[in-house]
Amino acid sequence: MAIEKVLIVDDELLIRNFLAEALRRLNLDVTTAENGLKAISILKETSFDMVFTDMKMPDISGIEVLKKVKELSPSTVVVVITAFGSIENAVEAMRLGAFNYLIKPFSLDTIQAVIEKAGEHISLVEENRYLRQQASVGGGRSLPLVVGQSAAMQQVMSDLDRVAPTTASIFISGESGTGKEVIAQAIHAKSTRANRPFIKVNCAAVPETLLEAEFFGHEKGAFTGASNKRLGRFELANGGTLLLDEITEIPLGVQAKLLRAIQEQEFERVGGTKLVKVDVRIISTSNRDMKEAIAQKVIREDLYYRLNVVPIHLKPLRERREDIIALAEFFIGKMCQDNHKDVKKLTDTAKQKLLAYAWPGNVRELANVIERAVVMDASQEISAEHLYIDQSEGVFFGNSEIPVILDSSNKLPVGITLQELEKRLIIETLQAQNNNRTKTAEVLGISIRTLRNKLNEYNMPA
């Protein structure tokens, strides 16, 4: 992030004017204050990226201004300037959070260098904040590893190697749990942007009213609760890759702004007027049929084609059964290491049980089954009885690739439309989950927002 708004606090008119002119030549928005009291009054109303404050002033000192800035806006960078430099003053300023300490006189080159380093500092702080937040919810960055022996996955890995070094937008489709995010991480890791940020947005998890600010950031006072300026995911991903997960969950009004930001690589923060330019590579995902989503006006056609420059489709696990054992053994190794256990082996009966199951939850479900087997049993082998699988979810018969639901009391009705079948499935699942919408969405493999939209279609309270 580049520094944009700067406050200069100095009781000497010549110094204020010199600094203001130098900073305006760098296209910065500059505000000046002739003393500390006025500066604090301004800071209470307006947020700044950076503050230059003189150390010695007649009313309150630069140290007091520094303390107040850190109280009102901890992320604001403060540079203390003085004509009377001393080690004690410098140490005190840095201890209280000053970014730099300059002794008068200083050159224009020095000012420009400080501005550039301050911008880099703010970007790193914001990225670290984001990564800590992701780690706290189990979304920390890890080295991606694509596992698969099937022809389908070998083709995906071949495509991945070809497109990763390019700047093309990539659209990854596939059912929930097939590993779309892993593929996105692998593309980033193999790209020329690998040492730059990989930022993701779960579009289904962010409230509609906050999604625009999540993408583009906001200025102080842009809406209720916006007490400080905040960078959006586009700015955090500058120079790197932005993953838009489940793009069909983005409201149409935001989609228009998103399309412009992707095309122009520029946008305005919510509540702001200044254009912010970025260099971001876009990877997007969805588990929906996109032709159907376009026809239902869930997603703008022009946005979809902008995102779908290079399509990658991940087949469900039931259609690439050659990968099941390889994935299971990979998860065993990972889960045993994470839980400080010796690596376990799969028995032949366990392998047969894994291969017979339809895996409606795909790779994610397989990982969960393996984790439970590793954690809950102390033996050195994982046998069939250690694998908790709900057989009513479907198993394969012989060499058939079609999962058959084993539930004699609930045969599929014949002669009704797919839409009516979907409606019955959603309503009965909701009833089975005691009207718990969150659990219902998880069971059905859809987002809360999609479930709410479906219930509205059925004239049921959402």
C-alpha positions as CSV (number, residue, x, y, z in Angstrom):
1,M,0.0,0.0,0.0
2,A,1.3,3.5,-0.8
3,I,1.0,6.3,1.7
4,E,-1.9,8.6,0.7
5,K,-2.9,11.0,3.5
6,V,-0.3,12.8,5.6
7,L,-0.5,15.2,8.5
8,I,2.4,17.6,9.3
9,V,2.6,19.1,12.8
10,D,5.2,21.8,13.3
11,D,5.2,25.3,14.9
12,E,7.7,26.6,12.3
13,L,6.0,27.8,9.2
14,L,9.0,27.3,6.9
15,I,9.3,23.6,8.0
16,R,5.6,23.0,7.5
17,N,5.6,24.6,4.0
18,F,8.8,22.8,3.0
19,L,7.4,19.4,4.0
20,A,4.0,20.1,2.6
21,E,5.4,21.1,-0.8
22,A,7.7,18.1,-0.9
23,L,4.9,15.6,-0.1
24,R,2.4,17.2,-2.6
25,R,5.0,16.7,-5.3
26,L,4.7,13.0,-4.5
27,N,0.9,13.3,-5.1
28,L,0.0,12.9,-1.4
29,D,-3.0,14.5,0.3
30,V,-1.4,16.8,2.9
31,T,-2.9,18.5,5.9
32,T,-0.9,20.8,8.2
33,A,-1.3,21.9,11.9
34,E,0.8,24.6,13.6
35,N,0.6,23.0,17.0
36,G,-0.1,19.8,18.8
37,L,-3.6,20.8,20.1
38,K,-4.8,21.5,16.6
39,A,-3.3,18.3,15.3
40,I,-5.1,16.2,17.9
41,S,-8.4,18.0,17.0
42,I,-7.8,17.1,13.4
43,L,-6.9,13.5,14.2
44,K,-10.2,13.0,16.0
45,E,-12.1,13.8,12.8
46,T,-9.8,12.4,10.1
47,S,-7.6,9.3,9.7
48,F,-4.1,9.6,8.2
49,D,-1.7,7.0,6.9
50,M,1.3,9.0,8.3
51,V,2.0,11.9,10.7
52,F,5.2,14.0,10.8
53,T,5.4,15.8,14.1
54,D,8.0,18.1,15.5
55,M,9.4,17.1,18.9
56,K,9.5,20.5,20.6
57,M,6.4,22.7,20.3
58,P,5.1,25.4,22.7
59,D,1.8,23.8,23.8
60,I,2.3,20.0,23.9
61,S,5.3,18.0,22.7
62,G,5.7,15.7,19.7
63,I,5.9,12.8,22.2
64,E,2.3,13.7,23.4
65,V,1.1,13.9,19.8
66,L,2.7,10.5,19.1
67,K,0.9,9.0,22.1
68,K,-2.4,10.4,21.0
69,V,-2.0,9.2,17.4
70,K,-1.3,5.7,18.6
71,E,-4.4,5.9,20.9
72,L,-6.7,7.1,18.1
73,S,-5.3,5.2,15.2
74,P,-2.7,2.5,16.1
75,S,-1.9,1.7,12.4
76,T,-0.9,5.3,11.5
77,V,2.8,5.7,11.0
78,V,4.4,8.5,13.0
79,V,7.8,10.2,12.1
80,V,9.3,12.4,14.8
81,I,11.4,15.3,13.6
82,T,13.6,17.6,15.7
83,A,16.5,20.1,15.5
84,F,17.8,18.9,18.8
85,G,18.6,15.2,18.4
86,S,19.6,13.0,21.3
87,I,19.8,9.3,21.8
88,E,17.5,9.5,24.8
89,N,14.8,11.3,22.7
90,A,15.1,8.8,19.8
91,V,14.9,5.8,22.1
92,E,11.8,7.2,23.9
93,A,10.1,8.0,20.5
94,M,10.8,4.5,19.1
95,R,9.6,2.9,22.4
96,L,6.3,4.7,22.1
97,G,5.8,3.5,18.5
98,A,7.5,6.0,16.3
99,F,8.3,4.6,12.8
100,N,11.3,6.9,12.3
101,Y,13.2,9.8,14.0
102,L,14.6,12.5,11.7
103,I,17.0,15.3,12.6
104,K,16.7,18.7,10.9
105,P,17.8,19.5,8.3
106,F,16.9,16.6,6.0
107,S,16.8,16.2,2.3
108,L,13.9,15.5,-0.1
109,D,15.5,12.2,-0.9
110,T,15.4,11.3,2.8
111,I,11.7,12.2,2.9
112,Q,10.9,10.1,-0.1
113,A,12.8,7.1,1.2
114,V,10.9,7.3,4.5
115,I,7.5,7.5,2.6
116,E,8.4,4.4,0.6
117,K,9.5,2.4,3.6
118,A,6.4,3.5,5.5
119,G,4.1,2.2,2.7
120,E,5.9,-1.1,2.7
121,H,5.6,-1.3,6.5
122,I,1.8,-0.7,6.4
123,S,1.3,-3.4,3.7
124,L,3.3,-5.9,5.8
125,V,1.3,-5.1,8.9
126,E,-2.0,-5.5,7.1
127,E,-1.0,-8.8,5.4
128,N,0.2,-10.2,8.8
129,R,-3.1,-9.2,10.4
130,Y,-4.9,-11.0,7.7
131,L,-2.8,-14.1,7.9
132,R,-3.2,-14.2,11.7
133,Q,-6.9,-14.0,11.3
134,Q,-6.8,-16.8,8.7
135,A,-4.7,-19.0,11.0
136,S,-7.1,-18.4,13.9
137,V,-9.9,-20.0,11.9
138,G,-7.8,-22.8,10.5
139,G,-7.0,-21.1,7.2
140,G,-3.3,-20.5,7.6
141,R,-0.9,-20.7,4.7
142,S,0.6,-24.1,4.1
143,L,2.5,-25.7,1.3
144,P,0.0,-27.1,-1.3
145,L,0.4,-30.7,-2.4
146,V,-1.8,-32.1,-5.2
147,V,-2.3,-35.8,-4.8
148,G,-3.8,-37.9,-7.6
149,Q,-3.0,-40.8,-9.9
150,S,-6.1,-40.8,-12.1
151,A,-6.0,-39.6,-15.7
152,A,-8.3,-36.7,-14.7
153,M,-5.9,-35.4,-12.0
154,Q,-2.9,-35.9,-14.1
155,Q,-4.5,-33.7,-16.7
156,V,-5.3,-31.1,-14.0
157,M,-1.7,-31.1,-12.9
158,S,-0.5,-30.7,-16.5
159,D,-2.8,-27.8,-17.0
160,L,-1.7,-26.3,-13.7
161,D,2.0,-26.4,-14.8
162,R,1.1,-24.6,-18.0
163,V,-1.1,-21.8,-16.7
164,A,0.7,-21.1,-13.3
165,P,3.5,-18.9,-14.8
166,T,1.0,-16.8,-16.8
167,T,-1.2,-13.8,-15.6
168,A,-4.4,-15.3,-16.9
169,S,-7.5,-15.4,-14.7
170,I,-8.4,-19.0,-13.8
171,F,-11.8,-20.5,-13.0
172,I,-11.9,-23.7,-11.0
173,S,-15.2,-25.6,-11.0
174,G,-16.2,-28.8,-9.1
175,E,-18.4,-30.1,-6.4
176,S,-17.9,-29.0,-2.8
177,G,-14.9,-30.8,-1.2
178,T,-13.1,-31.7,-4.4
179,G,-10.0,-29.5,-3.5
180,K,-10.5,-26.3,-5.5
181,E,-8.7,-24.2,-2.9
182,V,-5.7,-26.6,-2.9
183,I,-5.4,-26.2,-6.7
184,A,-5.6,-22.5,-6.4
185,Q,-2.8,-22.5,-3.8
186,A,-0.7,-24.8,-6.1
187,I,-1.2,-22.4,-9.0
188,H,0.0,-19.5,-6.8
189,A,3.0,-21.5,-5.5
190,K,4.1,-22.3,-9.1
191,S,3.6,-18.8,-10.4
192,T,6.1,-15.9,-10.6
193,R,4.1,-14.4,-7.7
194,A,4.9,-17.2,-5.3
195,N,6.8,-14.8,-2.9
196,R,3.9,-12.4,-2.9
197,P,0.6,-12.6,-0.9
198,F,-2.0,-15.3,-1.6
199,I,-5.3,-13.8,-0.3
200,K,-8.7,-15.5,-0.3
201,V,-12.3,-14.4,0.1
202,N,-15.0,-16.8,1.0
203,C,-17.8,-14.9,-0.8
204,A,-20.5,-17.0,0.9
205,A,-19.2,-16.3,4.4
206,V,-19.2,-12.5,4.3
207,P,-22.5,-10.7,4.9
208,E,-23.8,-9.0,1.7
209,T,-23.6,-5.5,3.3
210,L,-19.9,-5.9,4.1
211,L,-18.7,-7.7,0.9
212,E,-17.9,-4.5,-1.0
213,A,-15.8,-3.2,1.9
214,E,-14.2,-6.7,2.2
215,F,-13.1,-6.5,-1.5
216,F,-12.0,-2.9,-1.7
217,G,-11.5,-1.7,1.9
218,H,-13.1,1.5,3.4
219,E,-12.2,4.9,4.6
220,K,-12.8,6.1,8.2
221,G,-16.4,6.9,8.7
222,A,-17.6,5.2,5.5
223,F,-20.3,3.4,7.5
224,T,-21.3,2.7,11.1
225,G,-18.4,1.0,12.8
226,A,-15.7,2.1,10.3
227,S,-13.6,3.8,12.9
228,N,-10.4,3.6,10.9
229,K,-9.3,3.1,7.3
230,R,-9.0,-0.5,6.4
231,L,-7.4,-2.2,3.4
232,G,-9.5,-4.6,1.4
233,R,-8.5,-8.0,0.0
234,F,-7.5,-6.5,-3.4
235,E,-4.9,-4.2,-1.8
236,L,-3.7,-7.0,0.4
237,A,-3.2,-9.2,-2.6
238,N,-1.3,-6.5,-4.6
239,G,1.5,-8.2,-6.5
240,G,0.1,-11.6,-5.7
241,T,-3.0,-13.7,-6.1
242,L,-6.6,-13.2,-5.0
243,L,-8.9,-16.3,-4.7
244,L,-12.6,-15.6,-4.9
245,D,-14.2,-18.7,-3.5
246,E,-17.8,-19.4,-4.5
247,I,-18.3,-16.4,-6.8
248,T,-22.0,-17.1,-7.3
249,E,-22.6,-15.9,-3.8
250,I,-21.6,-12.3,-4.7
251,P,-24.6,-9.9,-4.9
252,L,-25.2,-8.6,-8.4
253,G,-24.7,-5.0,-7.4
254,V,-21.2,-5.8,-6.1
255,Q,-20.5,-7.9,-9.2
256,A,-20.5,-4.8,-11.4
257,K,-17.9,-3.1,-9.3
258,L,-15.9,-6.3,-9.1
259,L,-15.9,-6.6,-12.9
260,R,-14.5,-3.1,-13.3
261,A,-11.8,-3.7,-10.6
262,I,-10.7,-6.8,-12.4
263,Q,-10.7,-5.3,-15.8
264,E,-9.0,-2.0,-14.9
265,Q,-7.0,-3.2,-11.9
266,E,-8.2,-0.1,-10.0
267,F,-11.0,0.8,-7.7
268,E,-12.1,3.2,-5.0
269,R,-12.4,2.3,-1.3
270,V,-15.9,2.5,0.2
271,G,-16.3,6.1,1.3
272,G,-13.3,7.2,-0.7
273,T,-12.8,9.1,-4.0
274,K,-9.2,8.3,-4.8
275,L,-8.4,5.5,-7.3
276,V,-6.3,2.7,-5.9
277,K,-4.2,0.8,-8.5
278,V,-3.2,-2.8,-8.0
279,D,-1.6,-5.7,-9.8
280,V,-3.6,-8.8,-8.8
281,R,-4.0,-12.2,-10.4
282,I,-7.6,-13.6,-10.0
283,I,-8.5,-17.2,-9.4
284,S,-12.2,-18.0,-8.8
285,T,-14.2,-21.1,-7.9
286,S,-17.7,-22.3,-7.8
287,N,-19.5,-25.6,-7.2
288,R,-22.5,-24.6,-9.3
289,D,-23.5,-25.2,-12.9
290,M,-22.4,-21.8,-14.3
291,K,-24.7,-21.9,-17.4
292,E,-27.7,-22.4,-15.0
293,A,-26.4,-19.6,-12.7
294,I,-26.2,-17.2,-15.6
295,A,-29.6,-18.2,-16.9
296,Q,-31.0,-17.6,-13.4
297,K,-29.2,-14.2,-13.2
298,V,-27.2,-15.3,-10.2
299,I,-24.0,-14.2,-11.8
300,R,-23.4,-11.6,-14.6
301,E,-22.4,-13.3,-17.8
302,D,-19.7,-10.7,-18.6
303,L,-18.1,-11.2,-15.1
304,Y,-18.1,-15.0,-15.6
305,Y,-16.4,-14.8,-19.0
306,R,-13.8,-12.4,-17.6
307,L,-13.0,-14.8,-14.8
308,N,-13.2,-18.0,-17.0
309,V,-10.1,-17.3,-19.2
310,V,-8.6,-20.6,-18.3
311,P,-11.1,-23.2,-16.9
312,I,-10.0,-26.1,-14.7
313,H,-12.6,-28.7,-13.7
314,L,-12.2,-31.1,-10.8
315,K,-14.1,-34.3,-11.1
316,P,-15.8,-35.7,-8.0
317,L,-14.0,-38.4,-6.1
318,R,-16.5,-41.1,-7.2
319,E,-15.4,-40.4,-10.8
320,R,-11.7,-40.8,-10.1
321,R,-11.6,-43.8,-7.7
322,E,-7.9,-44.4,-8.6
323,D,-7.1,-41.5,-6.3
324,I,-9.0,-42.7,-3.2
325,I,-6.2,-44.9,-1.7
326,A,-3.5,-42.5,-2.6
327,L,-5.4,-39.6,-0.9
328,A,-6.2,-41.8,2.1
329,E,-2.6,-42.7,2.6
330,F,-1.6,-39.1,2.2
331,F,-4.1,-38.0,4.9
332,I,-2.9,-40.8,7.2
333,G,0.6,-39.5,7.0
334,K,-0.5,-36.0,7.6
335,M,-2.9,-36.8,10.5
336,C,-0.4,-39.0,12.2
337,Q,2.3,-36.3,12.1
338,D,-0.1,-33.6,13.3
339,N,-1.2,-35.8,16.2
340,H,2.3,-37.1,17.1
341,K,1.4,-40.7,16.2
342,D,3.4,-43.4,14.4
343,V,2.2,-43.7,10.8
344,K,-0.6,-46.3,10.5
345,K,-1.3,-48.6,7.6
346,L,-4.5,-49.4,5.8
347,T,-5.6,-53.0,5.8
348,D,-7.0,-54.6,2.7
349,T,-10.5,-54.7,4.1
350,A,-10.2,-50.9,4.9
351,K,-9.1,-50.2,1.3
352,Q,-12.1,-52.2,0.0
353,K,-14.4,-50.2,2.2
354,L,-13.0,-46.9,1.0
355,L,-13.2,-48.0,-2.6
356,A,-16.8,-49.1,-2.3
357,Y,-18.1,-45.9,-0.9
358,A,-19.5,-43.1,-3.2
359,W,-17.9,-40.2,-1.3
360,P,-20.7,-37.6,-1.7
361,G,-18.5,-35.2,0.4
362,N,-15.5,-35.8,-1.9
363,V,-11.9,-35.3,-0.7
364,R,-13.0,-33.3,2.3
365,E,-15.2,-36.2,3.6
366,L,-12.4,-38.7,3.0
367,A,-10.0,-36.5,5.1
368,N,-12.5,-36.3,7.9
369,V,-13.0,-40.1,7.9
370,I,-9.3,-40.7,8.0
371,E,-8.7,-38.2,10.8
372,R,-11.3,-39.8,12.9
373,A,-9.7,-43.2,12.4
374,V,-6.3,-41.9,13.3
375,V,-7.4,-40.0,16.4
376,M,-9.9,-42.5,17.9
377,D,-8.0,-45.8,17.6
378,A,-4.6,-46.6,19.2
379,S,-3.8,-49.6,17.0
380,Q,-1.0,-49.5,14.3
381,E,-3.4,-50.5,11.5
382,I,-6.6,-48.9,10.2
383,S,-9.1,-51.7,9.4
384,A,-12.6,-51.5,8.0
385,E,-14.2,-51.2,11.4
386,H,-12.2,-48.1,12.2
387,L,-13.7,-46.2,9.2
388,Y,-16.9,-44.5,10.2
389,I,-18.8,-44.3,6.9
390,D,-22.6,-43.8,6.6
391,Q,-23.4,-46.5,4.1
392,S,-26.8,-44.9,3.4
393,E,-25.0,-42.2,1.6
394,G,-24.3,-44.5,-1.3
395,V,-21.9,-47.3,-2.3
396,F,-20.6,-48.6,-5.6
397,F,-21.7,-52.0,-6.9
398,G,-19.1,-54.0,-8.8
399,N,-17.4,-51.8,-11.4
400,S,-20.3,-49.3,-11.6
401,E,-19.4,-45.6,-11.4
402,I,-22.9,-44.7,-10.3
403,P,-23.5,-44.4,-6.5
404,V,-26.7,-46.2,-5.4
405,I,-28.5,-44.9,-2.3
406,L,-29.2,-47.8,0.1
407,D,-32.4,-46.8,1.9
408,S,-35.3,-49.1,1.2
409,S,-37.8,-46.9,3.1
410,N,-37.2,-43.9,0.9
411,K,-37.2,-44.8,-2.8
412,L,-36.7,-42.0,-5.3
413,P,-40.0,-40.8,-6.7
414,V,-40.5,-41.3,-10.4
415,G,-42.3,-38.9,-12.7
416,I,-41.5,-35.6,-10.9
417,T,-39.3,-32.7,-12.1
418,L,-35.8,-32.2,-10.8
419,Q,-36.9,-28.9,-9.4
420,E,-39.6,-30.6,-7.3
421,L,-37.1,-33.3,-6.2
422,E,-34.7,-30.5,-5.1
423,K,-37.5,-28.8,-3.2
424,R,-38.5,-32.0,-1.4
425,L,-34.8,-32.8,-0.6
426,I,-34.2,-29.3,0.9
427,I,-37.4,-29.3,3.0
428,E,-37.0,-32.8,4.3
429,T,-33.3,-32.2,5.2
430,L,-34.3,-29.0,7.0
431,Q,-36.9,-30.9,9.0
432,A,-34.5,-33.7,9.8
433,Q,-32.1,-31.1,11.1
434,N,-34.8,-29.6,13.4
435,N,-34.9,-26.4,11.2
436,N,-31.2,-25.7,11.8
437,R,-30.3,-23.8,8.7
438,T,-26.6,-23.9,9.3
439,K,-26.5,-27.7,9.7
440,T,-28.9,-28.1,6.7
441,A,-26.6,-26.1,4.4
442,E,-23.6,-28.2,5.6
443,V,-25.4,-31.5,4.9
444,L,-26.6,-30.3,1.5
445,G,-23.2,-28.9,0.6
446,I,-24.5,-25.4,-0.2
447,S,-24.0,-22.0,1.4
448,I,-26.4,-20.4,3.9
449,R,-27.2,-17.8,1.4
450,T,-28.1,-20.3,-1.3
451,L,-30.3,-22.1,1.2
452,R,-32.0,-18.9,2.1
453,N,-32.7,-18.1,-1.6
454,K,-34.1,-21.5,-2.1
455,L,-36.5,-21.2,0.8
456,N,-37.6,-17.8,-0.5
457,E,-38.5,-19.5,-3.8
458,Y,-40.6,-22.0,-1.9
459,N,-42.3,-19.2,0.0
460,M,-40.9,-20.5,3.3
461,P,-39.6,-18.2,6.0
462,A,-35.8,-17.8,5.5
